[in-house]
Every structure is written in C-alpha cells, then in structure tokens.
Amino acid sequence: MEISARNALKGTVKKVVPGAVNTEVTLEVAPGVEVTAIITKSSADRLSLAEGKEAYAVIKASDVILAVD
C-alpha cells in the first residue's frame, strides 16, 4: 500500500458498530490508545472490517483542532 498521507496508524479493529448508512470503527493502535472513524457502511463491508482484523487509520487533514476546559 502506498499513499500520499504521512500519518498512517496501524492497529487492530476493536469494535464495529454498523448503522443504516454509516459504520463506526474503533482501532486500537497501541495498548489503551484508540482511534475511531465513521465510514460508509458499504466501505466497511467492502473492507470486511471485523473485530481482530488489522487495519490502518490514515489521517490526512490540513487542520487539527485542539481544545481544553
């Protein structure tokens, strides 16, 4: 796999929550560190995402917003 994005985090699918249109997928990228993405249901099906499967969280954004209380 070759991609232009610099931030690709390899992890293991921890949870898959399918909806009518979208699917919420949580990857564990390190012990206790999770990344959650909302993708289309058709993409989740095409990728055969399931708990325990290895996958990548690919992050390509021009802005990252942080906030504190």
LUMFIRO-662971 format. One record per residue (C-alpha): residue number from 1; residue in one letter; x, y, z. Coordinates in steps of 0.1 Angstrom, whole numbers, plus 2048, in hexadecimal, padded with zeros to 3 digits. Example, Ala and Ser with C-alpha at 12.3 -4.5 7.8 and 13.67 -1.06 7.14 Angstrom:
+-----+------+-----+-----+-----+
! seq ! type !   x !   y !   z !
+-----+------+-----+-----+-----+
!   1 !    a ! 87B ! 7D3 ! 84E !
!   2 !    s ! 889 ! 7F5 ! 847 !
+-----+------+-----+-----+-----+
This chain:
+-----+------+-----+-----+-----+
! seq ! type !   x !   y !   z !
+-----+------+-----+-----+-----+
!   1 !    m ! 800 ! 800 ! 800 !
!   2 !    e ! 80E ! 822 ! 7F6 !
!   3 !    i ! 7FC ! 842 ! 7FF !
!   4 !    s ! 804 ! 867 ! 800 !
!   5 !    a ! 7F8 ! 86C ! 824 !
!   6 !    r ! 814 ! 86D ! 83D !
!   7 !    n ! 800 ! 861 ! 85B !
!   8 !    a ! 7F6 ! 83D ! 859 !
!   9 !    l ! 7F1 ! 82B ! 87A !
!  10 !    k ! 7F0 ! 805 ! 879 !
!  11 !    g ! 7D9 ! 7F5 ! 891 !
!  12 !    t ! 7C0 ! 7DA ! 899 !
!  13 !    v ! 79B ! 7DE ! 895 !
!  14 !    k ! 78C ! 7DE ! 8B8 !
!  15 !    k ! 768 ! 7E7 ! 8B1 !
!  16 !    v ! 751 ! 7E9 ! 893 !
!  17 !    v ! 72F ! 7FA ! 897 !
!  18 !    p ! 71B ! 7F8 ! 877 !
!  19 !    g ! 6FF ! 810 ! 870 !
!  20 !    a ! 6E6 ! 814 ! 853 !
!  21 !    v ! 6FE ! 82B ! 83F !
!  22 !    n ! 71F ! 82E ! 852 !
!  23 !    t ! 734 ! 817 ! 868 !
!  24 !    e ! 749 ! 821 ! 886 !
!  25 !    v ! 76A ! 80F ! 888 !
!  26 !    t ! 782 ! 811 ! 8A5 !
!  27 !    l ! 7A6 ! 807 ! 8A1 !
!  28 !    e ! 7BE ! 801 ! 8BD !
!  29 !    v ! 7DF ! 80F ! 8B1 !
!  30 !    a ! 7F3 ! 809 ! 8D2 !
!  31 !    p ! 7E9 ! 7FA ! 8F3 !
!  32 !    g ! 7CD ! 811 ! 900 !
!  33 !    v ! 7CF ! 829 ! 8E2 !
!  34 !    e ! 7B1 ! 829 ! 8CB !
!  35 !    v ! 7A8 ! 83B ! 8AB !
!  36 !    t ! 783 ! 83B ! 8A0 !
!  37 !    a ! 777 ! 842 ! 87D !
!  38 !    i ! 755 ! 845 ! 86D !
!  39 !    i ! 755 ! 836 ! 84A !
!  40 !    t ! 73A ! 82C ! 832 !
!  41 !    k ! 72A ! 80A ! 838 !
!  42 !    s ! 732 ! 800 ! 814 !
!  43 !    s ! 757 ! 808 ! 81A !
!  44 !    a ! 757 ! 7F4 ! 83B !
!  45 !    d ! 747 ! 7D7 ! 829 !
!  46 !    r ! 760 ! 7D9 ! 80B !
!  47 !    l ! 77E ! 7D9 ! 823 !
!  48 !    s ! 76F ! 7BC ! 837 !
!  49 !    l ! 776 ! 7CF ! 858 !
!  50 !    a ! 770 ! 7B9 ! 876 !
!  51 !    e ! 77E ! 7B7 ! 89A !
!  52 !    g ! 7A1 ! 7AA ! 89A !
!  53 !    k ! 7AA ! 7B4 ! 877 !
!  54 !    e ! 7C8 ! 7CA ! 870 !
!  55 !    a ! 7C1 ! 7EB ! 860 !
!  56 !    y ! 7D0 ! 80E ! 85C !
!  57 !    a ! 7C2 ! 82F ! 867 !
!  58 !    v ! 7CE ! 847 ! 84C !
!  59 !    i ! 7CD ! 86C ! 857 !
!  60 !    k ! 7CF ! 887 ! 83D !
!  61 !    a ! 7C3 ! 8A9 ! 848 !
!  62 !    s ! 7CE ! 8CC ! 844 !
!  63 !    d ! 7C2 ! 8D6 ! 867 !
!  64 !    v ! 7C2 ! 8C5 ! 888 !
!  65 !    i ! 7AE ! 8D7 ! 8A3 !
!  66 !    l ! 7B6 ! 8D3 ! 8C8 !
!  67 !    a ! 7A1 ! 8E0 ! 8E5 !
!  68 !    v ! 7A4 ! 8E1 ! 90B !
!  69 !    d ! 78C ! 8EA ! 927 !
+-----+------+-----+-----+-----+
